[in-house]
Amino acid sequence: MDEKLLRLLKAHFHEYPRPWTETTRFRRDLKADSLDLLEILCDIEREFRLFIPEEEMALIQTVTEMDEMIVSWRRRGRRRD
């Protein structure tokens, strides 16, 4: 898992008491609501210099899925300049 992503998520969900795993789920485990997910989307776009459509972000359920999507977005050249 990308260390920048993990650091970003830990900062946002700093009160999550359990160890982070690849299967940590945003809504179920982290109790993320739509505002949390929108804030994370903005942070990811800024940190990784990417453009991520909200529709795609809405499909992501786990930390691993988010990590894989960031890799995919980078490959597809969804860079934001």
Stockholm file with secondary structure:
# STOCKHOLM 1.0

chainA/1-81         MDEKLLRLLKAHFHEYPRPWTETTRFRRDLKADSLDLLEILCDIEREFRLFIPEEEMALIQTVTEMDEMIVSWRRRGRRRD
#=GR chainA/1-81 SS CCHHHHHHHHHHTTTCCSCCCTTCBTTTTSCCCHHHHHHHHHHHHHHHTBCCCHHHHTTCCBHHHHHHHHHHHHHTTCBCC
#=GC SS_cons        CCHHHHHHHHHHTTTCCSCCCTTCBTTTTSCCCHHHHHHHHHHHHHHHTBCCCHHHHTTCCBHHHHHHHHHHHHHTTCBCC
//
